[in-house]
Amino acid sequence: MPLYHTEDQAMLADTARQFMADEGNIAKQLRHFRDMDCKDGFGHALWKQFAELGLTGILVGEADGGLGMGHVEAGIVLEEIGRNLTPSPFLTSSVMAATALGAASEDLKGRYLPGLLAGESVFAVAIDEGPKHRPERISARAERSGNGFKLSGKKAFVVQGGSADMLVVAARTAGSDDDDAGITLFAVPKDAAGMSMEVVRLVDSSQGAHVTLDGVQLDADAVIGEVDGGRELLTQVLNAGRIGAAAESIGVAAGSFDMTTTYLKQRKQFGKLIGEFQALQHRAAHLYSELEIARAAVIKAQQLLDAGSEKAELMVSVAKAKAGKTAGLAVKEGVQMHGGIGMTDEYDIGLYMKRDRALAEFMGDLYYHAERVAQISGY
């Protein structure tokens, strides 16, 4: 498969790029909601506009009212979100939760998908239980209770958790904490008795939550997929989130690169544009090369996921690691080449560094995925 977009995908990219630049830019969204200390950290009006363009249902099947597109198309939107640092629940709601709900009963789909498609609902995914991404170990328990289940345990750093109308929760219904089997996914409504949250502000001004499940009683119809057999579905959700975060990281890197090269063409020092200095030209050229390699890795992983390839999981980790490393390089180079002003809030370049730090940890950092690549490859 060619590592570039088809004509239809290029048209989507043009639409998403213009929309995000006009409506999702830093001044209108990130700075606005950060400075007003918004409890959600994003604009619900913009989320409605996402829905009007059909973007909230990009991974929802056509039979359920969505666009029925794939991870390549979702990644196109996410790259523009990253390029503009647009605060949005798109990744958690329209990518990860939508992937989980694709395996849900018709009743659950009917309960939650209309709100997503209309831009009226926000979803979160509660998987991790500690400061680092370690989904192999799940200790939150779901015990049989009456005609349903009772959930107990804790979930950490649930992005958009405090704003979510529903949380997709991974809990253990059988086996020990480290077992591969015995996992079940549940749709937990925001008003479920026994669920409490401590909302925290993340480094990029987005919102997360530490969730406590204290005997949360759910009916059996809250189960997404199969009881005890949720590991495969969880892996699909994780892969969707990982490649989505990688695509957004590419956007962060691209936005930082564009801002930096523009600055190199404007800033003068010693009577010359600093972009004329060969040392800075070399650094910019190196960064451009790294960005293109990372973008190709992400597109390849998206294509393999959409094709249902057995090699997809390996390539997703390759892409997440490479995109994270490249974005980290891009934001550091951006701040350095801006000089001292790069560390001030007056310039947007520092905001890219903050978003990179949040994305780098989300769904596993560079080192987690480098180790996964080694493990999957038999080392």
Phi, psi and omega in degrees: 000136179292143183268053173209169187278149174287175180299317179295320179293324177295324177294319177298319180298319179297317180296312182296321181296315181292316180299313183290323178294323182280312189254337184251017185290168187299316183295317183285328189246287188301306181294322181300309185281334174292313185291334177270004180053047180300134182294333180268329180083003178213167183263124179291332178294320178293323178299324175295322178293324173305315182294320180298331177273356180084003187289331181294337180252028186297328179256003177276135182300152180298326179296337180259011176096002181266189181274341178063033179270191185237191183288333175298314181292318177299322179294328177299315178294317182294325178297321179287327173299315178293320181300324182257003183053036184290118176289123187200147174273018185302314185294315182286323186270303188276347179251297187284306181295323178297324177296317178296314183294342175298337179257009183277168177291163178298328179295314180294319177301316180295333181282323190246327186294322179303320179295321177295313182296331181272356182072022181258344183241149176235136180239156176228163180236120184253103183237302186290150183236003180219187183290341179243159181283108180220070184288351177293335181248116178232118182252344176301134188250146172233110182256146176300134181209111183062232179264017182214221184221155175240120185261136178218141179142188182230149174230139187247149174048053178278104183295131183067014182301318182290340181261352191285140172277340178205142176247132170274113186249129174267122181225160181265125178252354178197154174082184181268171188303327185264002181291145178287320179273176176085018179258140176225141176261140182232146172264109185252116180292155186296334183262019181297130178295134179096354178258127179230159184222145167249108183279134180233151177264126181275171188298332181266014179077003173283175186243137174231179181208142168265119189254133175246126177253108185244081180069042180289117183271125179232145173288162181297334182284001175277352180289133175257117182084219185255143173292133181071347183248032185271358183297319180296318178293320177300319178298320177298318179295317179297315179298320178298316179292321182293314181287331175294316178295324178297317179296319178294323177297323176299319177296319177299315179297316181294318179296318178296317179298314180299317180295321182290315181294326175297318179295321179298331181274354184244324186281130178252144176213136183056034176078008181227152172295135184293340176291350177276347180283128187298324181299319179286327176298318179297318181294320179293320180294319178298317181296319178300317180297315180297321180296318180292322177295315180296319179297320178296320178297320180293314180299319179299315179296319178298316181296319179293321177297315181295330180274355182068029183288146177289346178270359186297316185298319177299313184290330176298316179291323174302313183294318181296319179293314182292317179296319179296317179295318181292317178297320177300318177296317184298314183288325178293314177298321180299312180295318181295317183285345171281343183080202185301327182293342178297340180268358181267155180286345180297327181259141185286344187300325179294333178292329177293323178297320180293317178296321178301319182296321179291316181292326181300325181273334185294125178062028174103130181274184182306316185287323176300314184282331173297320178292323178296320177301318179295316182295314181296329180277000175094014180262000000 
